[in-house]
Amino acid sequence: MDVRWVRLVVTGKIGFAVQCLIAAAVLLVGGYSWQVVSLTTSLGDGVSLGTSSPSTGAMNILVMGLESRTNFQGDNLSVQQLTETHSGLESQVAAGLEGSQDTDTLIVIHIFAGGQKAVGYSIPRDDVVNYPHATLDGLTEGKIDAAYAYAYNESLGQTSGTSMSQAQRYLAANQAGQLFEVQTVESVTGIHIDHFIVSNIIGFYELSEQFGGLEICIQPAPAQDGLAWGANLTDYDPLTDPLSLKPGGNSGFDAYHDGYNGKKNGKQYLHLSAAQSLAYVRSRDTLPGVDIGRTARQQAAIAYILWKLKSEGLLSDLSAITTALSNAQSYLMYDSGWNLIDFASDMNALNGKNLKLSTLPEVSTNDVPIPGYPSAQSANYVDVPQIQQQVNEAFYATPAVPASASSVTVDVYNGSGTSGLAGEVSQDLKGLGYKAGAVSDSSSQSQQVQADAEVFYGSGTAAQANAQTIANLMGVQQATSLPSLPAGHVEVLLGSQVTAQAPGLELLGADSVTAQEYITAAQQNNQAIPKNITAAATGGTQSTAATLFGAKASAADSDASASTPAKASAVTSSAAAATGGATSASSDAPYGLTACPY
């Protein structure tokens, strides 16, 4: 075997972090030396997600890919690296004009018990959502990919001028970003994230270079939205905008440069260089659905790599392995609570054939104002109940809220300065089927108010199970036992920075997005309009519970009481199928694509 395969263990960008897990598993199961185990363990400097997350059995993993032009120690990429990755000029990066700590890609994956099957969803980066708590600048909402960057930059600001070393400051900043991104994804999807792995832009290039490039399938996209037929073959449209940027556009992707035959047209297979492999998965501006098109490309890349791993295997060159693992410290990180040695023993059968990926639904729109951005933006509007139901059914084959919800009483206390917020939370939870309990300010309960929300539960299995469900919806990592609570009670304590409704309890994920805006965007994209969105446009509610379960919610006037919604009804319908390019085994391509992406 070839030395180049070793680099697969430790490098990767965006979706390619998935196969890093599998490669690491292969190495560890293979019984390599303490050196390899030690170096692999050293990549686990990410923030802890709590002590209850398993390292074996069924679990949820969040894959994050950063667009940053820095490594995890805060060093800017070199001129050579910037050139290789088509990532801008050194002067632009130094001035903060290129790249950020946004998560270009988010993929949430559920591994079923036994490690032989997995299913996952790409989360489009432009989805507009509330955040689980306000930023230090007072922002309560924005794009889902910006959560990492906001927390990262806030941490750097807080540690500036301290005695911490650069490495310590940037580790703390990355950990802050990791936690806030995980909390945001948990709230939107309604599931608990057990572990994560995060990589950055140079990691993908390193992988592609050692891998010898990437084989891809590509076909011309239909003319759309002012773009000519086949505009996706480059990252700019030479027919409608011949003066735009430069050949290759923002990412540098140009299929013609890599051998696409324009006279032949149609679906073709290309073998891309390392630089063009990165450009292929980064480009989006000329793709159908923009970010949706990009996630389909990323999923195709994952399928190819997993197929290669299975068909080619890994090299048993200890020297090369240890060198590669040492280099990975700057480009790859996973959470500190993850025992990869235990995980490896449970992951021996996962490959491209039984990993199925698709993209969560959304409706895209352009030129809309988003808090925190200096100019109008491209954005995606999301139907949160649909997402939560879809993810829960795919991962657990269950509804988003347990059937035992009706036996649990939820008390909500407001520790923030936002009047009426506890009442609003109480209403929405009641609409989901819970019994409304006390609604008051934080002085009426015994726990000290923290910055984030907290969820506590009394005795009883129903209270514990539902407390974690509520924690997921609130973007709280882990519900906590509180013996002083009555049996069957759950307590939600809103923290000092929790000044807006959690995205998991918002119909459309964000306060500023209205049902009519969603409907307008859907009509422009010729997409079906869900019944719950139509009902919300008529009734004017933003409540997840009200539209999914039929309750009529309105915000409480104060935190002393909550309005009484109509009795919740059970969920009876399955979520609509996800959009985007799912991957699984087929004869369409040697690495198992079900369709050739644009």
WOBELTA-V333670 format. One record per residue. N is the residue number from 1. RES is the residue in three letters. PHI is phi in radians with two decimals (NA if undefined). Layout:
BEGIN
N_RES_PHI / N_RES_PHI
END
This chain:
BEGIN
1_MET_NA / 2_ASP_-1.71 / 3_VAL_-1.01 / 4_ARG_-1.03 / 5_TRP_-1.20 / 6_VAL_-1.06 / 7_ARG_-1.12 / 8_LEU_-1.11 / 9_VAL_-1.14 / 10_VAL_-2.23 / 11_THR_-2.14 / 12_GLY_2.87 / 13_LYS_-2.22 / 14_ILE_0.80 / 15_GLY_-1.04 / 16_PHE_-1.20 / 17_ALA_-1.11 / 18_VAL_-1.03 / 19_GLN_-1.28 / 20_CYS_-1.06 / 21_LEU_-1.06 / 22_ILE_-1.18 / 23_ALA_-1.12 / 24_ALA_-1.07 / 25_ALA_-1.07 / 26_VAL_-1.06 / 27_LEU_-1.10 / 28_LEU_-1.21 / 29_VAL_-1.12 / 30_GLY_-1.21 / 31_GLY_1.35 / 32_TYR_-1.22 / 33_SER_-1.13 / 34_TRP_-1.01 / 35_GLN_-1.08 / 36_VAL_-1.17 / 37_VAL_-1.06 / 38_SER_-1.12 / 39_LEU_-1.20 / 40_THR_-1.13 / 41_THR_-1.09 / 42_SER_-1.18 / 43_LEU_-1.36 / 44_GLY_-1.54 / 45_ASP_-1.64 / 46_GLY_-1.20 / 47_VAL_-1.09 / 48_SER_-1.31 / 49_LEU_-1.81 / 50_GLY_1.84 / 51_THR_-1.59 / 52_SER_-1.62 / 53_SER_-1.38 / 54_PRO_-1.34 / 55_SER_-1.80 / 56_THR_-2.34 / 57_GLY_1.41 / 58_ALA_-1.13 / 59_MET_-2.84 / 60_ASN_-1.96 / 61_ILE_-2.13 / 62_LEU_-1.80 / 63_VAL_-1.72 / 64_MET_-2.07 / 65_GLY_-2.15 / 66_LEU_-1.54 / 67_GLU_-1.59 / 68_SER_-1.06 / 69_ARG_-1.74 / 70_THR_-2.30 / 71_ASN_-1.65 / 72_PHE_-1.27 / 73_GLN_-1.65 / 74_GLY_1.55 / 75_ASP_-1.47 / 76_ASN_-1.18 / 77_LEU_-1.10 / 78_SER_-1.25 / 79_VAL_-1.01 / 80_GLN_-1.08 / 81_GLN_-1.15 / 82_LEU_-1.10 / 83_THR_-1.17 / 84_GLU_-1.06 / 85_THR_-1.71 / 86_HIS_0.94 / 87_SER_-1.95 / 88_GLY_1.83 / 89_LEU_-1.52 / 90_GLU_-0.99 / 91_SER_-1.13 / 92_GLN_-1.21 / 93_VAL_-1.15 / 94_ALA_-1.08 / 95_ALA_-1.51 / 96_GLY_1.34 / 97_LEU_-1.64 / 98_GLU_-2.23 / 99_GLY_1.30 / 100_SER_-2.79 / 101_GLN_-1.68 / 102_ASP_-1.16 / 103_THR_-1.57 / 104_ASP_-0.97 / 105_THR_-2.41 / 106_LEU_-2.24 / 107_ILE_-2.29 / 108_VAL_-1.79 / 109_ILE_-2.16 / 110_HIS_-1.84 / 111_ILE_-1.73 / 112_PHE_-1.36 / 113_ALA_-0.94 / 114_GLY_1.75 / 115_GLY_1.21 / 116_GLN_-1.83 / 117_LYS_-2.66 / 118_ALA_-2.62 / 119_VAL_-2.39 / 120_GLY_-2.62 / 121_TYR_-2.28 / 122_SER_-1.38 / 123_ILE_-1.89 / 124_PRO_-0.97 / 125_ARG_-1.19 / 126_ASP_-1.62 / 127_ASP_-1.05 / 128_VAL_-1.61 / 129_VAL_-2.49 / 130_ASN_-1.24 / 131_TYR_-1.74 / 132_PRO_-1.03 / 133_HIS_-2.59 / 134_ALA_-1.25 / 135_THR_-1.33 / 136_LEU_-1.12 / 137_ASP_-1.45 / 138_GLY_1.57 / 139_LEU_-1.30 / 140_THR_-1.93 / 141_GLU_-2.65 / 142_GLY_2.95 / 143_LYS_-1.35 / 144_ILE_-1.12 / 145_ASP_-1.28 / 146_ALA_-1.51 / 147_ALA_-1.02 / 148_TYR_-1.03 / 149_ALA_-1.13 / 150_TYR_-1.05 / 151_ALA_-1.19 / 152_TYR_-1.05 / 153_ASN_-1.19 / 154_GLU_-1.09 / 155_SER_-1.10 / 156_LEU_-1.07 / 157_GLY_-1.12 / 158_GLN_-1.27 / 159_THR_-1.72 / 160_SER_-1.09 / 161_GLY_1.43 / 162_THR_-1.53 / 163_SER_-1.46 / 164_MET_-1.15 / 165_SER_-1.28 / 166_GLN_-1.04 / 167_ALA_-1.07 / 168_GLN_-1.16 / 169_ARG_-1.11 / 170_TYR_-1.34 / 171_LEU_-1.14 / 172_ALA_-1.08 / 173_ALA_-1.14 / 174_ASN_-1.14 / 175_GLN_-1.12 / 176_ALA_-1.10 / 177_GLY_-1.12 / 178_GLN_-1.07 / 179_LEU_-1.14 / 180_PHE_-1.18 / 181_GLU_-1.16 / 182_VAL_-1.06 / 183_GLN_-1.05 / 184_THR_-1.16 / 185_VAL_-1.11 / 186_GLU_-1.04 / 187_SER_-1.16 / 188_VAL_-1.17 / 189_THR_-1.51 / 190_GLY_1.32 / 191_ILE_-2.11 / 192_HIS_-1.56 / 193_ILE_-1.63 / 194_ASP_-1.48 / 195_HIS_-2.58 / 196_PHE_-2.48 / 197_ILE_-2.39 / 198_VAL_-2.31 / 199_SER_-2.36 / 200_ASN_-2.21 / 201_ILE_-1.12 / 202_ILE_-1.27 / 203_GLY_-1.05 / 204_PHE_-1.13 / 205_TYR_-1.07 / 206_GLU_-1.03 / 207_LEU_-1.08 / 208_SER_-1.08 / 209_GLU_-1.11 / 210_GLN_-1.26 / 211_PHE_-1.41 / 212_GLY_1.45 / 213_GLY_1.65 / 214_LEU_-2.36 / 215_GLU_-1.60 / 216_ILE_-2.30 / 217_CYS_-1.89 / 218_ILE_-2.52 / 219_GLN_-2.44 / 220_PRO_-1.11 / 221_ALA_-1.48 / 222_PRO_-1.09 / 223_ALA_-1.07 / 224_GLN_-2.83 / 225_ASP_0.77 / 226_GLY_1.47 / 227_LEU_-1.68 / 228_ALA_-1.26 / 229_TRP_-0.98 / 230_GLY_1.35 / 231_ALA_-1.07 / 232_ASN_-1.19 / 233_LEU_-1.27 / 234_THR_-2.35 / 235_ASP_-1.71 / 236_TYR_-2.65 / 237_ASP_-1.95 / 238_PRO_-1.17 / 239_LEU_-1.43 / 240_THR_-1.66 / 241_ASP_-2.55 / 242_PRO_-1.14 / 243_LEU_-1.75 / 244_SER_-1.19 / 245_LEU_0.78 / 246_LYS_-2.68 / 247_PRO_-0.89 / 248_GLY_1.69 / 249_GLY_1.07 / 250_ASN_-1.14 / 251_SER_-1.57 / 252_GLY_1.64 / 253_PHE_-1.30 / 254_ASP_-2.66 / 255_ALA_-1.10 / 256_TYR_-1.08 / 257_HIS_-1.09 / 258_ASP_-1.74 / 259_GLY_1.87 / 260_TYR_-1.18 / 261_ASN_-1.60 / 262_GLY_-1.16 / 263_LYS_-1.29 / 264_LYS_-1.29 / 265_ASN_1.04 / 266_GLY_1.23 / 267_LYS_-1.24 / 268_GLN_-2.47 / 269_TYR_-1.83 / 270_LEU_-2.22 / 271_HIS_-1.86 / 272_LEU_-1.64 / 273_SER_-1.24 / 274_ALA_-1.04 / 275_ALA_-1.12 / 276_GLN_-1.30 / 277_SER_-1.10 / 278_LEU_-1.13 / 279_ALA_-1.08 / 280_TYR_-1.06 / 281_VAL_-1.47 / 282_ARG_-1.62 / 283_SER_-1.15 / 284_ARG_-2.69 / 285_ASP_-1.12 / 286_THR_-1.89 / 287_LEU_-1.64 / 288_PRO_-1.01 / 289_GLY_1.36 / 290_VAL_0.95 / 291_ASP_-1.15 / 292_ILE_-1.10 / 293_GLY_-1.11 / 294_ARG_-1.16 / 295_THR_-1.13 / 296_ALA_-1.10 / 297_ARG_-1.14 / 298_GLN_-1.11 / 299_GLN_-1.16 / 300_ALA_-1.11 / 301_ALA_-1.13 / 302_ILE_-1.06 / 303_ALA_-1.03 / 304_TYR_-1.13 / 305_ILE_-1.12 / 306_LEU_-1.10 / 307_TRP_-1.09 / 308_LYS_-1.12 / 309_LEU_-1.03 / 310_LYS_-1.21 / 311_SER_-1.43 / 312_GLU_-1.82 / 313_GLY_1.38 / 314_LEU_-2.15 / 315_LEU_-1.47 / 316_SER_-1.71 / 317_ASP_-1.73 / 318_LEU_-1.07 / 319_SER_-1.10 / 320_ALA_-1.14 / 321_ILE_-1.10 / 322_THR_-1.15 / 323_THR_-1.12 / 324_ALA_-1.12 / 325_LEU_-1.11 / 326_SER_-1.12 / 327_ASN_-1.19 / 328_ALA_-1.27 / 329_GLN_-1.00 / 330_SER_-1.55 / 331_TYR_-2.23 / 332_LEU_-2.49 / 333_MET_-2.63 / 334_TYR_-2.34 / 335_ASP_-1.20 / 336_SER_-1.24 / 337_GLY_-1.56 / 338_TRP_-1.64 / 339_ASN_-1.63 / 340_LEU_-1.19 / 341_ILE_-1.18 / 342_ASP_-1.18 / 343_PHE_-1.05 / 344_ALA_-1.03 / 345_SER_-1.16 / 346_ASP_-1.81 / 347_MET_-2.06 / 348_ASN_-1.32 / 349_ALA_-2.02 / 350_LEU_-1.36 / 351_ASN_-2.64 / 352_GLY_-1.06 / 353_LYS_-1.16 / 354_ASN_-2.01 / 355_LEU_-1.87 / 356_LYS_-1.95 / 357_LEU_-2.13 / 358_SER_-2.59 / 359_THR_-2.08 / 360_LEU_-1.17 / 361_PRO_-1.24 / 362_GLU_-2.86 / 363_VAL_-2.15 / 364_SER_-1.66 / 365_THR_-2.61 / 366_ASN_-2.27 / 367_ASP_1.00 / 368_VAL_-2.04 / 369_PRO_-1.30 / 370_ILE_-2.27 / 371_PRO_-0.89 / 372_GLY_1.64 / 373_TYR_-1.92 / 374_PRO_-1.29 / 375_SER_-2.50 / 376_ALA_-1.05 / 377_GLN_-2.25 / 378_SER_-1.31 / 379_ALA_-2.62 / 380_ASN_-2.13 / 381_TYR_-1.75 / 382_VAL_-2.21 / 383_ASP_-1.69 / 384_VAL_-1.07 / 385_PRO_-1.02 / 386_GLN_-1.10 / 387_ILE_-1.08 / 388_GLN_-1.10 / 389_GLN_-1.16 / 390_GLN_-1.12 / 391_VAL_-1.18 / 392_ASN_-1.12 / 393_GLU_-1.17 / 394_ALA_-1.23 / 395_PHE_-1.47 / 396_TYR_-2.18 / 397_ALA_1.00 / 398_THR_-2.37 / 399_PRO_-1.19 / 400_ALA_-1.16 / 401_VAL_-2.02 / 402_PRO_-1.04 / 403_ALA_-1.12 / 404_SER_-1.39 / 405_ALA_-0.99 / 406_SER_-1.17 / 407_SER_-1.64 / 408_VAL_-1.96 / 409_THR_-1.74 / 410_VAL_-1.99 / 411_ASP_-1.72 / 412_VAL_-2.18 / 413_TYR_-2.16 / 414_ASN_-1.75 / 415_GLY_-1.79 / 416_SER_-1.74 / 417_GLY_-1.66 / 418_THR_-1.64 / 419_SER_-1.11 / 420_GLY_1.49 / 421_LEU_-1.19 / 422_ALA_-1.10 / 423_GLY_-1.11 / 424_GLU_-1.12 / 425_VAL_-1.11 / 426_SER_-1.05 / 427_GLN_-1.05 / 428_ASP_-1.16 / 429_LEU_-1.20 / 430_LYS_-1.14 / 431_GLY_-1.10 / 432_LEU_-1.44 / 433_GLY_2.01 / 434_TYR_-1.45 / 435_LYS_-1.41 / 436_ALA_-1.34 / 437_GLY_-1.89 / 438_ALA_-1.15 / 439_VAL_-2.34 / 440_SER_-2.79 / 441_ASP_-1.52 / 442_SER_-1.19 / 443_SER_-1.19 / 444_SER_-1.54 / 445_GLN_-2.29 / 446_SER_-1.71 / 447_GLN_-1.55 / 448_GLN_-1.29 / 449_VAL_-1.26 / 450_GLN_-1.82 / 451_ALA_-1.23 / 452_ASP_-1.62 / 453_ALA_-1.22 / 454_GLU_-2.31 / 455_VAL_-2.25 / 456_PHE_-2.11 / 457_TYR_-2.47 / 458_GLY_-1.55 / 459_SER_-1.26 / 460_GLY_1.94 / 461_THR_-1.15 / 462_ALA_-1.13 / 463_ALA_-1.11 / 464_GLN_-1.15 / 465_ALA_-1.11 / 466_ASN_-1.28 / 467_ALA_-1.09 / 468_GLN_-1.24 / 469_THR_-1.06 / 470_ILE_-1.13 / 471_ALA_-1.02 / 472_ASN_-1.04 / 473_LEU_-1.13 / 474_MET_-1.55 / 475_GLY_1.34 / 476_VAL_-1.77 / 477_GLN_-1.06 / 478_GLN_-2.61 / 479_ALA_-1.26 / 480_THR_-2.14 / 481_SER_-1.21 / 482_LEU_-2.37 / 483_PRO_-0.99 / 484_SER_-1.27 / 485_LEU_-1.30 / 486_PRO_-1.11 / 487_ALA_-1.03 / 488_GLY_1.37 / 489_HIS_-1.87 / 490_VAL_-2.15 / 491_GLU_-2.04 / 492_VAL_-1.91 / 493_LEU_-1.96 / 494_LEU_-1.33 / 495_GLY_-1.36 / 496_SER_-1.15 / 497_GLN_-1.67 / 498_VAL_-1.55 / 499_THR_-1.92 / 500_ALA_-2.52 / 501_GLN_-1.06 / 502_ALA_-1.09 / 503_PRO_-1.02 / 504_GLY_-1.20 / 505_LEU_-1.95 / 506_GLU_-1.73 / 507_LEU_-0.93 / 508_LEU_-1.87 / 509_GLY_1.48 / 510_ALA_-2.47 / 511_ASP_-1.04 / 512_SER_-1.39 / 513_VAL_-1.57 / 514_THR_-1.78 / 515_ALA_-1.07 / 516_GLN_-1.17 / 517_GLU_-1.12 / 518_TYR_-1.07 / 519_ILE_-1.07 / 520_THR_-1.07 / 521_ALA_-1.13 / 522_ALA_-1.11 / 523_GLN_-1.12 / 524_GLN_-1.13 / 525_ASN_-1.70 / 526_ASN_0.97 / 527_GLN_-1.81 / 528_ALA_-1.14 / 529_ILE_-1.80 / 530_PRO_-1.06 / 531_LYS_-1.06 / 532_ASN_-1.17 / 533_ILE_-1.27 / 534_THR_-1.06 / 535_ALA_-1.10 / 536_ALA_-1.18 / 537_ALA_-1.13 / 538_THR_-1.36 / 539_GLY_-1.61 / 540_GLY_1.33 / 541_THR_-1.64 / 542_GLN_-1.89 / 543_SER_-1.38 / 544_THR_-1.03 / 545_ALA_-1.09 / 546_ALA_-1.08 / 547_THR_-1.50 / 548_LEU_-1.48 / 549_PHE_-2.00 / 550_GLY_1.56 / 551_ALA_-1.39 / 552_LYS_-1.83 / 553_ALA_-1.79 / 554_SER_-2.55 / 555_ALA_-1.10 / 556_ALA_-1.21 / 557_ASP_-1.29 / 558_SER_-2.61 / 559_ASP_-1.50 / 560_ALA_-1.49 / 561_SER_-2.68 / 562_ALA_-2.25 / 563_SER_-1.16 / 564_THR_-1.83 / 565_PRO_-1.34 / 566_ALA_-1.13 / 567_LYS_-1.05 / 568_ALA_-1.26 / 569_SER_-1.90 / 570_ALA_-1.32 / 571_VAL_-1.33 / 572_THR_-2.11 / 573_SER_-1.88 / 574_SER_-1.39 / 575_ALA_-1.23 / 576_ALA_-1.18 / 577_ALA_-1.16 / 578_ALA_-1.23 / 579_THR_-1.56 / 580_GLY_1.87 / 581_GLY_-1.69 / 582_ALA_-1.21 / 583_THR_-2.10 / 584_SER_-2.86 / 585_ALA_-1.23 / 586_SER_-2.86 / 587_SER_-1.63 / 588_ASP_-1.19 / 589_ALA_-2.59 / 590_PRO_-1.12 / 591_TYR_-1.92 / 592_GLY_1.57 / 593_LEU_-1.41 / 594_THR_-1.44 / 595_ALA_-2.66 / 596_CYS_-1.51 / 597_PRO_-1.19 / 598_TYR_-1.34
END
